[in-house]
Amino acid sequence: MASSVRFFIPCYVDELWPQAGRAAVELAEAVGFRVRVVDAVCCGQSLSNAGAASGRLEARFEAAVGGDDSEIVVLSASCAGHLDSVRPPQARPAVVEWCEWFARHAPDRFPKRVDRCIALHGSCSALRPSRGQPSRGVAAMRDLLSRVDGLVVADPEFASECCGFGGSFATTFPELSVRMGKDKLASLRDAGRDQGPVDGIVSSDCSCLLHLRAIEGVGLPFYHVAEILRSAA
Amino acid sequence: MTTFAQRIAAVLRREDFVERHVAALRYKAGHRNTTIESIADWEQRRETARALKQEVRDDHERFVDSWTRAAREAGTIVHEASTAADACGIVLEIAKRHGAESIAKSKSMTTEECELNQFLARHGITVTDTDLGERIVQLFGEPPSHLVMPAIHRSRKEIGDLFAREGMCDPGEEDPTRLTMAARRALRTLFLTADLGMTGGNFLVAETGTLVVIENEANSLLGTSLPDVHIAVVGIEKIIPRLADLATFLTVLAPSSTGQRLTTYATHYTGPQPRTQAEIARGLGPRELHVVLLDNGRRQLRGTPAEEGLACIRCGACLNVCPVYRRAGGHAYDWTYMGPIGAVLAPALGGGTRDDLPKASSLCGACNDVCPVKIDISGHLHEWRRELVARGRVRHGLPPMLPSLLAHKRLWRVGIGTAKALGPVSGFFAKHSAALQRWQVGGERQLPELPSQSFTRWFRSRAGGESTLRLERGSGPRTVTRDDPTTERAPGYSAELLEQLFEQRLIEAGGETGSSDRLVEAVPDRAVATEPAARLLAARDIHRSMAPIDKHELDGIDVLVATARMRIGQKGACWVDFSDLGSRAQLLLAETLVLLVPREAIVADLDEAYARIAGESLPSCGAFVTGPSKTADIEQTLVFGAHGPRRLVVVPV
């Protein structure tokens, strides 16, 4: 008997990184869940971070998820963090970041080997607690990736330094945002120094990845964690 | 006036600067991380520090009154300044009364805030900044670019050229040690002749009326010890409840600030220090201690997103980790208080001209991770953005249609559909949307391609046909090792372990230990001694001349032997009670300082040290001394003997 789970696929994942959503859904189904998708576009973060009124979007989100106590699995550490910061503590339904959710259900070992060296980019939301809430997912991300045979996860130097996306920050200070991105890419590229050359970059936030991928001359593929796990399934 | 966006864009074109600045701050932040790993109760201390600052904010006026009363009882002359202009006026009046023409001033952000140097200069009084970094920026004619490393934006070459222009060194000098010594020589003369010493203040202890000043170079102590008059300009938010609370604040401050365990000198001033018999015999008049309590808008921060910013202890840790500050440098903020904490205070204290600073952050939260008093810095920046946009003081800067598009799923789909229909976004929109233009930064960042099939379309297209992929469910999340510092208290130390710890920590701080069995090696024939030190030595049949009292006679002395009251094992520090000295200058002017400490007077940590100090009696002046005078103001290169002793030898006797 398939149990059911609700996914919230944030606006930019939906339109700009749909492959992460597809992989996340297929993996959930593979371990026996029936996936339902929440009918909301944006959690409000993109407006809120810029200082714009985001209450309308947050209300839409609540309306879309309300009346059902089953938790909402969010395919983005930063959207999950934003929802936590604007919702009352213990709000129902609870919000959980995808990696944290999937770590509870994923196989102990994935069936296929993935012989690659992947640099791990922990987004700021995945690394840090958000206003009193626990950090979102970098530990769960590591846990999940450690279940794939052959996969080497390399940590970059200065891992706690932001990649420079930051929502509206990216267009308010574009030169700075790109500079931060280039510095982040340099340390991600060098992350495999001890483990062999890095041949991809993985994160639990597609927003960071969209920004990093767009910066000229990178030459490495970028993946959401779900995509890597999907390739091991 | 320029905006932060314009200033940062200009800075980023100076590739050399950005590279050097980023590397310097990454190094500083790394040093902090290494140090706190060995502080077992770090997280508890941060929480305690936060709670103590909150306690004071919740009942602020009562704490101001308590401090003022206690300070006055101790003989401190307390002044209240509502505005920067008031503070300047008060200082000028004191300076005039003493006929002061030359002031030796140590690092103080409050006097920067008040633009005191410029004000006094207009009244014919020369203020010399004596902290090496401050002196460098003063000679450059620019403000500090960091809260604790004022000249971090300058290279050794730039500093060498500056000193050569000023006639302080030969042209082409770039060696940090020789440059530091050049500054030491020039400033020593100033210390010996200054009429008045000025400092800021790190803490005001309500319980005892004490002013605490933290420093590495000994320039504060020289400035407050050699002249007769000491004026401290201190923000009202610097008050803490009790003497014992300093154990927590000192434990968190230095590691956050410089990665040291304890700053070299933590001097506690409780009233003006009475003259010693020897000083009176030489006809020296009484000392004066003035504290100017500065408000300058601080009381009005209550209820604003800047309120918690009053807890800041100015360690600079948030600057060191901030990815924006690392690349911008302090001058890009164009305001006294730079970096993330500066941006929190700016809209409230910046007179309406710094409202763009809360945007100068990606809200990454690195600042919150390191703040020793746990200020929610990025949270307050976010609050400011919402408040400033709501009040119309800044614009959110998003495309005008975006809020509506995101609120209506259908509108959103139509919008995206249109964009796709018009071909790659890099066409019409890319050229005509300001936001997309900014995203591309002249071609440095590409626009994303819109995948032909969105997630939603794919999900719907499956129409119930689920994936046939099958995986075995696992046993759940695994325990993931985290790097969280342990929260256990330090274990009880055996006497032997405590000795070892003290020695190790003193060496870390650049000091040396001597053996009482070979005491004579530590105190060569040419050494001179303070009275209590001479007595201790005489009891061991070592006879040394009495140290002079006068600053001019002390200047250039090679080895001076003095006494300390106790050692602190965890910090490698000694507590010196200044009433044991014939004059304060005795601690500061010799090339090598030897401190004799009773062997059994050793405590584990600062908590025990303060309990002991409170149990005896708090001297009018006392300091924790941790290693020799030092600085790293020129490209983070550590140099001993910035202003005070180059060597410190501690001998348990």
Interface residues (C-beta under 8 A of the other chain):
Chain A: I9 C11 V13 D14 E15 L16 P18 Q19 G21 R22 V25 E26 L27 E29 A30 V31 G32 R34 V37 D39 A40 V41 C42 S46 L47 S48 N49 A50 G51 A52 A53 R56 L57 R60 E100 A103 R104 H105 A106 P107 D108 F110 P111 C124 R128 P129 S130 R131 A139 A140 R142 D143 S146 R147 F158 S160 E161 C162 G164 F165 G166 G167 S168 F169 A170 T171 T172 F173 P174 E175 L176 S177 V178 R179 M180 G181 D183 L210 H211 R213 A214 I215 E216 A233
Chain B: F4 A5 I8 A9 L12 V18 V22 R26 V321 P323 V324 R326 R327 A328 P358 K359 A360 S361 S362 L363 C364 G365 A366 N368 D369 D376 G379 H382 W384 R385 R386 E387 L388 V389 A390 V394 H396 G397 L398 L402 P403 L406 A407 H408 K409 W412 I416 A435 R438 W439 Q440 V441 G443 E444 R445 Q446 L447 P448 L450 P451 Q453 S454 F455 T456 W458 F459 E466 S467 L469 R470 L471 E472 R473 G474 S475 G476 P477 R478 V480 R482
